[in-house]
Amino acid sequence: MGVHFDAVRISGILGEEVAYRLMAFTDFQAGPIVRELTRDRNFYFLLPPGTAAAHRWPAPARALTRSDGGAAFIGIPAIDGLTWPLGWRSRPTEEDPFVEAGLLHQMVTRAVE
């Protein structure tokens, strides 16, 4: 983490809710959101490197950064084709290569209140 992107992980229904809120707010131009279709059904919101640590993420959201002292590996699905159990909830684009950290923080905070 932190070399190419930071990530915020949110599991299950809350992850889906935050993803939907973010996508609706951005007119479905949210930037890259990866969803895992097994186990905890995690959602990974991919942020610019070094930006996740600038926010205090409310539980159960978890920032995955290089600065947290640990190592985290996130599978990234292929842009085209099947890479089950991973898929895109929102794909990266040239215009939106990352999810905007401040906006995601607002959406997460509202969802957990």
N, C-alpha and C positions, 0 to 999 in steps of 0.2 A: 504494500500500500504506500501511497504517497509519491511514488516515482511518476506514474502516469495519471493517477487520480487518487482522491480520498473517497471514502464511501460511508454512507449511513445505512445501517441495517435495521429494518423494522419487520417483525414477523406477523404473519396471518392476516386477519381481518383488518387490523389497524394499518398494516402496510398497504393493503389494497385501498383503504379509505384515504390515506395520505396521498397515494399515487393518483387516485381519481381527483381529489381536490386540486392537486398540483396541475394535473393535465387540464382540468376544466378552467382553472384560473389563467393558464398560459395559452388558451385556445389550442390545446393539444400539441404544443411545441415545448414540452417540459424538459427535454434533454434525456440522457440515458437512464432508464430504470430497468434493472434486471429482476426477473422474478424466478424463483426456484419452485418447481412444481411438486417437490417431495418434502418429506419431513415437516419442518416448521413452516413451510411455504414463505420463506424469507423474501423480502424485497430489498434490493440494493440500489440506492440512489447514488450515482457517480458524480462527484463534485471535483472542481479544479484542485490540483495538488495544493496542500497546505491550508485549505479553507475550512475543513470540518472542525479543527481544533479551536477556531475562533468563536465557537458557540457552545453553550451548555445545553446538551440535548436531553430533553426530558425522557425518563424511563417510559417505555422499554426501548426507545431508540438508542442505538449504539454507534458512535463514530468509530470508524476503522481508519486509522492514520498511521503514518510512519512514526509520528512523534509519541504514540502511546506506549512505546517500548516493547511491543509484541510484534509478531508476524502474523499477517492474515492473508489468505489467498482467496480470491473471489473468481469463480469461473465466469467467463464472458461468452455469451452465445455468439454464434456466427451471425453476421448481418443478414445473410440469406441462407436458407436451408434449415434443417432440423438439428438441434443440439440438445434434445431432451435430456435431462429434466429442466434445462435452463431455457428461458425465452425472454423476449423483450416486451415489457409493458409499454415502454416508450423508447424509440430508437434514437441514437445520437444522430445529429445532422451537422452539416458545415456551419449552419447558423446557430445551432444549439448543441455544441459538443459536450456540455456538462449541464447538470442541474445547478441552478443558482442557490448557493448555500443559505443566504439570508432568507430567501423566499421559502425554501424547504423548512427551515427552522420555524418560521411563522406557521406553516401548514401543520407541522408536527405538534407545535404548542397548542394550536386551536383544537386539534383532533383529540388530545389527551385531557383537555379541560372538562 
